[in-house]
Amino acid sequence: MEFHIKQKASVEGTVGKIATTIIASLRNVEFHSFEELYQAVREKLDEFNTTPFQKRDGSRKEIFENHLSMCISKCTISIITYCTI
């Protein structure tokens, strides 16, 4: 999946939504190290990415993994084709 200029606003909107969701959920938590903060943000990000979509099937993580597996299979086919020539 390639991103085009027309999708830039959509991507920026999604990044803003992720940041707002994570910051809002952690705003009252006190952290004593950057490692604790990092782990909490990572957990919230994983939670955000695995949350099912409301109006379509799947989640952000499922979409990413499906796209990644397609790309890997295409790369593998290209490498096999190149090596057998």
ChimeraX attribute file (.defattr): number of C-alpha atoms within 10 A of each C-alpha:
attribute: neighborCount
match mode: 1-to-1
recipient: residues
	/A:1	7
	/A:2	4
	/A:3	8
	/A:4	7
	/A:5	7
	/A:6	8
	/A:7	11
	/A:8	11
	/A:9	10
	/A:10	11
	/A:11	12
	/A:12	11
	/A:13	12
	/A:14	12
	/A:15	12
	/A:16	12
	/A:17	12
	/A:18	16
	/A:19	13
	/A:20	11
	/A:21	14
	/A:22	19
	/A:23	13
	/A:24	10
	/A:25	12
	/A:26	14
	/A:27	8
	/A:28	8
	/A:29	8
	/A:30	9
	/A:31	12
	/A:32	7
	/A:33	8
	/A:34	9
	/A:35	10
	/A:36	12
	/A:37	15
	/A:38	12
	/A:39	11
	/A:40	17
	/A:41	17
	/A:42	13
	/A:43	13
	/A:44	18
	/A:45	16
	/A:46	13
	/A:47	13
	/A:48	16
	/A:49	17
	/A:50	14
	/A:51	14
	/A:52	15
	/A:53	11
	/A:54	8
	/A:55	6
	/A:56	7
	/A:57	10
	/A:58	13
	/A:59	16
	/A:60	15
	/A:61	16
	/A:62	15
	/A:63	12
	/A:64	13
	/A:65	12
	/A:66	10
	/A:67	12
	/A:68	13
	/A:69	11
	/A:70	12
	/A:71	13
	/A:72	11
	/A:73	11
	/A:74	12
	/A:75	12
	/A:76	12
	/A:77	12
	/A:78	11
	/A:79	11
	/A:80	11
	/A:81	10
	/A:82	9
	/A:83	8
	/A:84	6
	/A:85	5
